[in-house]
Amino acid sequence: MFLSAFPIVALLMIIVIKPDYYDGVRETAAFIPAALFVGVFLVINIIFMKVMTNIKV
């Protein structure tokens, strides 16, 4: 659970501590597709981690 939650917690901490951290890249054309790409991979990561840790004995 830690490995799946860490990127989201890190993003939230960056937003709280330094809200202007992403201002330089937020205005580029690639920001929205890259953010969606990262979001999809985070969801895939959570699903994959659940499958890997669901050990049937």
N, CA, C and O atoms as a Tripos MOL2 file, in Angstrom:
@<TRIPOS>MOLECULE
protein
  228   227    57     0     0
PROTEIN
NO_CHARGES

@<TRIPOS>ATOM
      1 N           0.8310   -1.1910    0.0000 N.3       1 MET1
      2 CA          0.0000    0.0000    0.0000 C.3       1 MET1
      3 C           0.8790    1.2590    0.0000 C.2       1 MET1
      4 O           0.5410    2.2660   -0.6220 O.2       1 MET1
      5 N           2.0050    1.1800    0.7060 N.am      2 PHE2
      6 CA          2.8900    2.3410    0.7570 C.3       2 PHE2
      7 C           3.4090    2.7060   -0.6240 C.2       2 PHE2
      8 O           3.4140    3.8780   -1.0010 O.2       2 PHE2
      9 N           3.8480    1.7000   -1.3820 N.am      3 LEU3
     10 CA          4.3970    1.9680   -2.7070 C.3       3 LEU3
     11 C           3.3540    2.5400   -3.6510 C.2       3 LEU3
     12 O           3.6870    3.3270   -4.5370 O.2       3 LEU3
     13 N           2.1080    2.1610   -3.4760 N.am      4 SER4
     14 CA          1.0540    2.6830   -4.3270 C.3       4 SER4
     15 C           0.6380    4.0940   -3.9060 C.2       4 SER4
     16 O           0.2910    4.9140   -4.7550 O.2       4 SER4
     17 N           0.6680    4.3780   -2.6170 N.am      5 ALA5
     18 CA          0.2070    5.6740   -2.1160 C.3       5 ALA5
     19 C           1.2970    6.7440   -2.1360 C.2       5 ALA5
     20 O           0.9890    7.9350   -2.1580 O.2       5 ALA5
     21 N           2.5520    6.3380   -2.1280 N.am      6 PHE6
     22 CA          3.6370    7.3070   -2.0210 C.3       6 PHE6
     23 C           3.6390    8.3800   -3.1100 C.2       6 PHE6
     24 O           3.7990    9.5540   -2.7790 O.2       6 PHE6
     25 N           3.4700    8.0430   -4.3900 N.am      7 PRO7
     26 CA          3.4870    9.1050   -5.4080 C.3       7 PRO7
     27 C           2.3720   10.1330   -5.2090 C.2       7 PRO7
     28 O           2.5750   11.3240   -5.4460 O.2       7 PRO7
     29 N           1.2090    9.6800   -4.7780 N.am      8 ILE8
     30 CA          0.0970   10.5950   -4.5610 C.3       8 ILE8
     31 C           0.3700   11.4750   -3.3440 C.2       8 ILE8
     32 O           0.1140   12.6790   -3.3770 O.2       8 ILE8
     33 N           0.8870   10.8800   -2.2780 N.am      9 VAL9
     34 CA          1.2160   11.6550   -1.0820 C.3       9 VAL9
     35 C           2.3310   12.6510   -1.3910 C.2       9 VAL9
     36 O           2.2790   13.7920   -0.9320 O.2       9 VAL9
     37 N           3.3310   12.2430   -2.1550 N.am     10 ALA10
     38 CA          4.4180   13.1460   -2.5230 C.3      10 ALA10
     39 C           3.8950   14.3210   -3.3490 C.2      10 ALA10
     40 O           4.3030   15.4620   -3.1320 O.2      10 ALA10
     41 N           3.0030   14.0500   -4.2850 N.am     11 LEU11
     42 CA          2.4110   15.1240   -5.0890 C.3      11 LEU11
     43 C           1.6370   16.0970   -4.2080 C.2      11 LEU11
     44 O           1.7660   17.3110   -4.3640 O.2      11 LEU11
     45 N           0.8360   15.5730   -3.2850 N.am     12 LEU12
     46 CA          0.0700   16.4410   -2.3840 C.3      12 LEU12
     47 C           0.9910   17.2730   -1.4940 C.2      12 LEU12
     48 O           0.7100   18.4440   -1.2420 O.2      12 LEU12
     49 N           2.0810   16.6830   -1.0170 N.am     13 MET13
     50 CA          3.0270   17.4320   -0.1870 C.3      13 MET13
     51 C           3.7090   18.5400   -0.9840 C.2      13 MET13
     52 O           3.9150   19.6370   -0.4640 O.2      13 MET13
     53 N           4.0580   18.2700   -2.2330 N.am     14 ILE14
     54 CA          4.6590   19.3020   -3.0730 C.3      14 ILE14
     55 C           3.6770   20.4380   -3.2810 C.2      14 ILE14
     56 O           4.0640   21.6050   -3.2280 O.2      14 ILE14
     57 N           2.4140   20.1190   -3.5170 N.am     15 ILE15
     58 CA          1.3950   21.1540   -3.7300 C.3      15 ILE15
     59 C           1.2060   21.9880   -2.4660 C.2      15 ILE15
     60 O           1.0220   23.2020   -2.5510 O.2      15 ILE15
     61 N           1.2480   21.3540   -1.2980 N.am     16 VAL16
     62 CA          1.0660   22.0830   -0.0350 C.3      16 VAL16
     63 C           2.2970   22.9270    0.2980 C.2      16 VAL16
     64 O           2.1670   24.0890    0.6840 O.2      16 VAL16
     65 N           3.4820   22.3500    0.1520 N.am     17 ILE17
     66 CA          4.7020   23.0390    0.5580 C.3      17 ILE17
     67 C           5.0950   24.1330   -0.4320 C.2      17 ILE17
     68 O           5.4600   25.2340   -0.0210 O.2      17 ILE17
     69 N           5.0250   23.8430   -1.7190 N.am     18 LYS18
     70 CA          5.4420   24.8120   -2.7420 C.3      18 LYS18
     71 C           4.4360   24.7850   -3.8950 C.2      18 LYS18
     72 O           4.6570   24.1050   -4.8960 O.2      18 LYS18
     73 N           3.3410   25.5190   -3.7550 N.am     19 PRO19
     74 CA          2.2670   25.4580   -4.7520 C.3      19 PRO19
     75 C           2.6830   25.8790   -6.1690 C.2      19 PRO19
     76 O           2.0440   25.4650   -7.1360 O.2      19 PRO19
     77 N           3.7190   26.6770   -6.3100 N.am     20 ASP20
     78 CA          4.1340   27.1330   -7.6350 C.3      20 ASP20
     79 C           5.1890   26.2220   -8.2770 C.2      20 ASP20
     80 O           5.8000   26.6050   -9.2740 O.2      20 ASP20
     81 N           5.4090   25.0410   -7.7300 N.am     21 TYR21
     82 CA          6.4470   24.1270   -8.2140 C.3      21 TYR21
     83 C           6.2340   23.7240   -9.6710 C.2      21 TYR21
     84 O           7.1990   23.6290  -10.4290 O.2      21 TYR21
     85 N           4.9940   23.4890  -10.0690 N.am     22 TYR22
     86 CA          4.7010   23.0250  -11.4280 C.3      22 TYR22
     87 C           4.2960   24.1490  -12.3800 C.2      22 TYR22
     88 O           3.8520   23.8610  -13.4920 O.2      22 TYR22
     89 N           4.4280   25.4060  -11.9940 N.am     23 ASP23
     90 CA          3.9920   26.5140  -12.8460 C.3      23 ASP23
     91 C           4.7230   26.5600  -14.1820 C.2      23 ASP23
     92 O           4.1300   26.9290  -15.1950 O.2      23 ASP23
     93 N           5.9860   26.1960  -14.2000 N.am     24 GLY24
     94 CA          6.7630   26.2470  -15.4370 C.3      24 GLY24
     95 C           6.2890   25.2640  -16.4930 C.2      24 GLY24
     96 O           6.3280   25.5700  -17.6840 O.2      24 GLY24
     97 N           5.8440   24.0960  -16.0780 N.am     25 VAL25
     98 CA          5.4240   23.0790  -17.0370 C.3      25 VAL25
     99 C           3.9080   23.0350  -17.2210 C.2      25 VAL25
    100 O           3.4170   22.4300  -18.1740 O.2      25 VAL25
    101 N           3.1780   23.6590  -16.3310 N.am     26 ARG26
    102 CA          1.7190   23.6050  -16.3920 C.3      26 ARG26
    103 C           1.1710   24.2800  -17.6560 C.2      26 ARG26
    104 O           0.0790   23.9430  -18.1130 O.2      26 ARG26
    105 N           1.9040   25.2040  -18.2060 N.am     27 GLU27
    106 CA          1.4280   25.9340  -19.3770 C.3      27 GLU27
    107 C           1.8870   25.3270  -20.7030 C.2      27 GLU27
    108 O           1.5800   25.8740  -21.7620 O.2      27 GLU27
    109 N           2.6130   24.2140  -20.6690 N.am     28 THR28
    110 CA          3.0330   23.5780  -21.9130 C.3      28 THR28
    111 C           1.9130   22.6930  -22.4540 C.2      28 THR28
    112 O           1.0070   22.2980  -21.7200 O.2      28 THR28
    113 N           1.9880   22.3920  -23.7330 N.am     29 ALA29
    114 CA          0.9520   21.5790  -24.3720 C.3      29 ALA29
    115 C           1.0010   20.1230  -23.9140 C.2      29 ALA29
    116 O          -0.0020   19.4150  -24.0080 O.2      29 ALA29
    117 N           2.1310   19.6750  -23.4300 N.am     30 ALA30
    118 CA          2.2870   18.2680  -23.0350 C.3      30 ALA30
    119 C           1.8570   17.9970  -21.5960 C.2      30 ALA30
    120 O           1.8640   16.8410  -21.1720 O.2      30 ALA30
    121 N           1.4850   19.0160  -20.8380 N.am     31 PHE31
    122 CA          1.1840   18.8170  -19.4140 C.3      31 PHE31
    123 C          -0.0290   17.9190  -19.1950 C.2      31 PHE31
    124 O           0.0500   16.9730  -18.4120 O.2      31 PHE31
    125 N          -1.1410   18.1860  -19.8590 N.am     32 ILE32
    126 CA         -2.3640   17.3990  -19.6580 C.3      32 ILE32
    127 C          -2.1630   15.9490  -20.1140 C.2      32 ILE32
    128 O          -2.4970   15.0340  -19.3600 O.2      32 ILE32
    129 N          -1.6320   15.7030  -21.3190 N.am     33 PRO33
    130 CA         -1.4000   14.3010  -21.7030 C.3      33 PRO33
    131 C          -0.4230   13.5930  -20.7580 C.2      33 PRO33
    132 O          -0.6180   12.4180  -20.4470 O.2      33 PRO33
    133 N           0.6040   14.2740  -20.3050 N.am     34 ALA34
    134 CA          1.5650   13.6540  -19.3890 C.3      34 ALA34
    135 C           0.9090   13.3550  -18.0460 C.2      34 ALA34
    136 O           1.1570   12.3010  -17.4610 O.2      34 ALA34
    137 N           0.0810   14.2630  -17.5520 N.am     35 ALA35
    138 CA         -0.6110   14.0420  -16.2880 C.3      35 ALA35
    139 C          -1.5700   12.8550  -16.4030 C.2      35 ALA35
    140 O          -1.6680   12.0490  -15.4770 O.2      35 ALA35
    141 N          -2.2640   12.7410  -17.5120 N.am     36 LEU36
    142 CA         -3.1640   11.6070  -17.7310 C.3      36 LEU36
    143 C          -2.3740   10.3040  -17.8270 C.2      36 LEU36
    144 O          -2.7830    9.2810  -17.2770 O.2      36 LEU36
    145 N          -1.2570   10.3450  -18.5190 N.am     37 PHE37
    146 CA         -0.3710    9.1920  -18.6600 C.3      37 PHE37
    147 C           0.0980    8.7090  -17.2870 C.2      37 PHE37
    148 O           0.0580    7.5130  -17.0000 O.2      37 PHE37
    149 N           0.5360    9.6290  -16.4510 N.am     38 VAL38
    150 CA          0.9880    9.2820  -15.1000 C.3      38 VAL38
    151 C          -0.1710    8.7280  -14.2800 C.2      38 VAL38
    152 O           0.0020    7.7570  -13.5440 O.2      38 VAL38
    153 N          -1.3510    9.3330  -14.3990 N.am     39 GLY39
    154 CA         -2.5220    8.8480  -13.6720 C.3      39 GLY39
    155 C          -2.8850    7.4240  -14.0480 C.2      39 GLY39
    156 O          -3.2000    6.6080  -13.1820 O.2      39 GLY39
    157 N          -2.8410    7.1250  -15.3410 N.am     40 VAL40
    158 CA         -3.1460    5.7660  -15.8040 C.3      40 VAL40
    159 C          -2.1240    4.7790  -15.2580 C.2      40 VAL40
    160 O          -2.4840    3.6880  -14.8150 O.2      40 VAL40
    161 N          -0.8590    5.1560  -15.2890 N.am     41 PHE41
    162 CA          0.1600    4.2570  -14.7620 C.3      41 PHE41
    163 C           0.0660    4.0860  -13.2510 C.2      41 PHE41
    164 O           0.4150    3.0220  -12.7390 O.2      41 PHE41
    165 N          -0.3930    5.0940  -12.5250 N.am     42 LEU42
    166 CA         -0.6110    4.9260  -11.0890 C.3      42 LEU42
    167 C          -1.7270    3.9220  -10.8220 C.2      42 LEU42
    168 O          -1.6160    3.1020   -9.9120 O.2      42 LEU42
    169 N          -2.7910    3.9800  -11.6010 N.am     43 VAL43
    170 CA         -3.8910    3.0250  -11.4460 C.3      43 VAL43
    171 C          -3.4060    1.6140  -11.7900 C.2      43 VAL43
    172 O          -3.7110    0.6600  -11.0740 O.2      43 VAL43
    173 N          -2.6540    1.4820  -12.8830 N.am     44 ILE44
    174 CA         -2.1030    0.1770  -13.2610 C.3      44 ILE44
    175 C          -1.1840   -0.3400  -12.1550 C.2      44 ILE44
    176 O          -1.1890   -1.5320  -11.8490 O.2      44 ILE44
    177 N          -0.3990    0.5540  -11.5590 N.am     45 ASN45
    178 CA          0.4900    0.1830  -10.4610 C.3      45 ASN45
    179 C          -0.3030   -0.3750   -9.2870 C.2      45 ASN45
    180 O           0.0720   -1.4050   -8.7270 O.2      45 ASN45
    181 N          -1.3790    0.2780   -8.9110 N.am     46 ILE46
    182 CA         -2.1910   -0.1810   -7.7830 C.3      46 ILE46
    183 C          -2.7790   -1.5590   -8.0740 C.2      46 ILE46
    184 O          -2.7570   -2.4410   -7.2160 O.2      46 ILE46
    185 N          -3.3010   -1.7400   -9.2780 N.am     47 ILE47
    186 CA         -3.8830   -3.0330   -9.6570 C.3      47 ILE47
    187 C          -2.8070   -4.1160   -9.6600 C.2      47 ILE47
    188 O          -3.0260   -5.2060   -9.1320 O.2      47 ILE47
    189 N          -1.6580   -3.8290  -10.2450 N.am     48 PHE48
    190 CA         -0.5760   -4.8060  -10.3290 C.3      48 PHE48
    191 C          -0.0600   -5.1820   -8.9370 C.2      48 PHE48
    192 O           0.2120   -6.3530   -8.6730 O.2      48 PHE48
    193 N           0.0740   -4.2050   -8.0570 N.am     49 MET49
    194 CA          0.5300   -4.4940   -6.6960 C.3      49 MET49
    195 C          -0.4770   -5.3760   -5.9580 C.2      49 MET49
    196 O          -0.0800   -6.2700   -5.2110 O.2      49 MET49
    197 N          -1.7710   -5.1350   -6.1570 N.am     50 LYS50
    198 CA         -2.7990   -5.9810   -5.5350 C.3      50 LYS50
    199 C          -2.6810   -7.4070   -6.0400 C.2      50 LYS50
    200 O          -2.7590   -8.3450   -5.2460 O.2      50 LYS50
    201 N          -2.4950   -7.5960   -7.3490 N.am     51 VAL51
    202 CA         -2.3750   -8.9280   -7.9280 C.3      51 VAL51
    203 C          -1.1200   -9.6270   -7.4160 C.2      51 VAL51
    204 O          -1.1530  -10.8190   -7.1090 O.2      51 VAL51
    205 N          -0.0220   -8.8960   -7.3240 N.am     52 MET52
    206 CA          1.2460   -9.4820   -6.8890 C.3      52 MET52
    207 C           1.2080   -9.8920   -5.4090 C.2      52 MET52
    208 O           1.8600  -10.8640   -5.0260 O.2      52 MET52
    209 N           0.4670   -9.1780   -4.5910 N.am     53 THR53
    210 CA          0.4550   -9.4870   -3.1680 C.3      53 THR53
    211 C          -0.6920  -10.4260   -2.7820 C.2      53 THR53
    212 O          -0.7660  -10.8480   -1.6280 O.2      53 THR53
    213 N          -1.5650  -10.7550   -3.6940 N.am     54 ASN54
    214 CA         -2.6610  -11.6750   -3.4210 C.3      54 ASN54
    215 C          -2.1680  -13.0970   -3.6630 C.2      54 ASN54
    216 O          -2.3680  -13.6640   -4.7380 O.2      54 ASN54
    217 N          -1.5250  -13.6610   -2.6530 N.am     55 ILE55
    218 CA         -0.9010  -14.9690   -2.7710 C.3      55 ILE55
    219 C          -1.9100  -16.0340   -2.3490 C.2      55 ILE55
    220 O          -2.4400  -15.9940   -1.2390 O.2      55 ILE55
    221 N          -2.1630  -16.9670   -3.2260 N.am     56 LYS56
    222 CA         -3.0760  -18.0740   -2.9240 C.3      56 LYS56
    223 C          -2.2470  -19.2590   -2.4490 C.2      56 LYS56
    224 O          -1.3350  -19.7140   -3.1400 O.2      56 LYS56
    225 N          -2.5720  -19.7430   -1.2830 N.am     57 VAL57
    226 CA         -1.8410  -20.8870   -0.7090 C.3      57 VAL57
    227 C          -2.7140  -22.0920   -0.6820 C.2      57 VAL57
    228 O          -2.2850  -23.1560   -0.2360 O.2      57 VAL57
@<TRIPOS>BOND
     1     1     2 1
     2     2     3 1
     3     3     4 2
     4     3     5 am
     5     5     6 1
     6     6     7 1
     7     7     8 2
     8     7     9 am
     9     9    10 1
    10    10    11 1
    11    11    12 2
    12    11    13 am
    13    13    14 1
    14    14    15 1
    15    15    16 2
    16    15    17 am
    17    17    18 1
    18    18    19 1
    19    19    20 2
    20    19    21 am
    21    21    22 1
    22    22    23 1
    23    23    24 2
    24    23    25 am
    25    25    26 1
    26    26    27 1
    27    27    28 2
    28    27    29 am
    29    29    30 1
    30    30    31 1
    31    31    32 2
    32    31    33 am
    33    33    34 1
    34    34    35 1
    35    35    36 2
    36    35    37 am
    37    37    38 1
    38    38    39 1
    39    39    40 2
    40    39    41 am
    41    41    42 1
    42    42    43 1
    43    43    44 2
    44    43    45 am
    45    45    46 1
    46    46    47 1
    47    47    48 2
    48    47    49 am
    49    49    50 1
    50    50    51 1
    51    51    52 2
    52    51    53 am
    53    53    54 1
    54    54    55 1
    55    55    56 2
    56    55    57 am
    57    57    58 1
    58    58    59 1
    59    59    60 2
    60    59    61 am
    61    61    62 1
    62    62    63 1
    63    63    64 2
    64    63    65 am
    65    65    66 1
    66    66    67 1
    67    67    68 2
    68    67    69 am
    69    69    70 1
    70    70    71 1
    71    71    72 2
    72    71    73 am
    73    73    74 1
    74    74    75 1
    75    75    76 2
    76    75    77 am
    77    77    78 1
    78    78    79 1
    79    79    80 2
    80    79    81 am
    81    81    82 1
    82    82    83 1
    83    83    84 2
    84    83    85 am
    85    85    86 1
    86    86    87 1
    87    87    88 2
    88    87    89 am
    89    89    90 1
    90    90    91 1
    91    91    92 2
    92    91    93 am
    93    93    94 1
    94    94    95 1
    95    95    96 2
    96    95    97 am
    97    97    98 1
    98    98    99 1
    99    99   100 2
   100    99   101 am
   101   101   102 1
   102   102   103 1
   103   103   104 2
   104   103   105 am
   105   105   106 1
   106   106   107 1
   107   107   108 2
   108   107   109 am
   109   109   110 1
   110   110   111 1
   111   111   112 2
   112   111   113 am
   113   113   114 1
   114   114   115 1
   115   115   116 2
   116   115   117 am
   117   117   118 1
   118   118   119 1
   119   119   120 2
   120   119   121 am
   121   121   122 1
   122   122   123 1
   123   123   124 2
   124   123   125 am
   125   125   126 1
   126   126   127 1
   127   127   128 2
   128   127   129 am
   129   129   130 1
   130   130   131 1
   131   131   132 2
   132   131   133 am
   133   133   134 1
   134   134   135 1
   135   135   136 2
   136   135   137 am
   137   137   138 1
   138   138   139 1
   139   139   140 2
   140   139   141 am
   141   141   142 1
   142   142   143 1
   143   143   144 2
   144   143   145 am
   145   145   146 1
   146   146   147 1
   147   147   148 2
   148   147   149 am
   149   149   150 1
   150   150   151 1
   151   151   152 2
   152   151   153 am
   153   153   154 1
   154   154   155 1
   155   155   156 2
   156   155   157 am
   157   157   158 1
   158   158   159 1
   159   159   160 2
   160   159   161 am
   161   161   162 1
   162   162   163 1
   163   163   164 2
   164   163   165 am
   165   165   166 1
   166   166   167 1
   167   167   168 2
   168   167   169 am
   169   169   170 1
   170   170   171 1
   171   171   172 2
   172   171   173 am
   173   173   174 1
   174   174   175 1
   175   175   176 2
   176   175   177 am
   177   177   178 1
   178   178   179 1
   179   179   180 2
   180   179   181 am
   181   181   182 1
   182   182   183 1
   183   183   184 2
   184   183   185 am
   185   185   186 1
   186   186   187 1
   187   187   188 2
   188   187   189 am
   189   189   190 1
   190   190   191 1
   191   191   192 2
   192   191   193 am
   193   193   194 1
   194   194   195 1
   195   195   196 2
   196   195   197 am
   197   197   198 1
   198   198   199 1
   199   199   200 2
   200   199   201 am
   201   201   202 1
   202   202   203 1
   203   203   204 2
   204   203   205 am
   205   205   206 1
   206   206   207 1
   207   207   208 2
   208   207   209 am
   209   209   210 1
   210   210   211 1
   211   211   212 2
   212   211   213 am
   213   213   214 1
   214   214   215 1
   215   215   216 2
   216   215   217 am
   217   217   218 1
   218   218   219 1
   219   219   220 2
   220   219   221 am
   221   221   222 1
   222   222   223 1
   223   223   224 2
   224   223   225 am
   225   225   226 1
   226   226   227 1
   227   227   228 2
@<TRIPOS>SUBSTRUCTURE
     1 MET1         2 RESIDUE 1 A MET
     2 PHE2         6 RESIDUE 1 A PHE
     3 LEU3        10 RESIDUE 1 A LEU
     4 SER4        14 RESIDUE 1 A SER
     5 ALA5        18 RESIDUE 1 A ALA
     6 PHE6        22 RESIDUE 1 A PHE
     7 PRO7        26 RESIDUE 1 A PRO
     8 ILE8        30 RESIDUE 1 A ILE
     9 VAL9        34 RESIDUE 1 A VAL
    10 ALA10       38 RESIDUE 1 A ALA
    11 LEU11       42 RESIDUE 1 A LEU
    12 LEU12       46 RESIDUE 1 A LEU
    13 MET13       50 RESIDUE 1 A MET
    14 ILE14       54 RESIDUE 1 A ILE
    15 ILE15       58 RESIDUE 1 A ILE
    16 VAL16       62 RESIDUE 1 A VAL
    17 ILE17       66 RESIDUE 1 A ILE
    18 LYS18       70 RESIDUE 1 A LYS
    19 PRO19       74 RESIDUE 1 A PRO
    20 ASP20       78 RESIDUE 1 A ASP
    21 TYR21       82 RESIDUE 1 A TYR
    22 TYR22       86 RESIDUE 1 A TYR
    23 ASP23       90 RESIDUE 1 A ASP
    24 GLY24       94 RESIDUE 1 A GLY
    25 VAL25       98 RESIDUE 1 A VAL
    26 ARG26      102 RESIDUE 1 A ARG
    27 GLU27      106 RESIDUE 1 A GLU
    28 THR28      110 RESIDUE 1 A THR
    29 ALA29      114 RESIDUE 1 A ALA
    30 ALA30      118 RESIDUE 1 A ALA
    31 PHE31      122 RESIDUE 1 A PHE
    32 ILE32      126 RESIDUE 1 A ILE
    33 PRO33      130 RESIDUE 1 A PRO
    34 ALA34      134 RESIDUE 1 A ALA
    35 ALA35      138 RESIDUE 1 A ALA
    36 LEU36      142 RESIDUE 1 A LEU
    37 PHE37      146 RESIDUE 1 A PHE
    38 VAL38      150 RESIDUE 1 A VAL
    39 GLY39      154 RESIDUE 1 A GLY
    40 VAL40      158 RESIDUE 1 A VAL
    41 PHE41      162 RESIDUE 1 A PHE
    42 LEU42      166 RESIDUE 1 A LEU
    43 VAL43      170 RESIDUE 1 A VAL
    44 ILE44      174 RESIDUE 1 A ILE
    45 ASN45      178 RESIDUE 1 A ASN
    46 ILE46      182 RESIDUE 1 A ILE
    47 ILE47      186 RESIDUE 1 A ILE
    48 PHE48      190 RESIDUE 1 A PHE
    49 MET49      194 RESIDUE 1 A MET
    50 LYS50      198 RESIDUE 1 A LYS
    51 VAL51      202 RESIDUE 1 A VAL
    52 MET52      206 RESIDUE 1 A MET
    53 THR53      210 RESIDUE 1 A THR
    54 ASN54      214 RESIDUE 1 A ASN
    55 ILE55      218 RESIDUE 1 A ILE
    56 LYS56      222 RESIDUE 1 A LYS
    57 VAL57      226 RESIDUE 1 A VAL
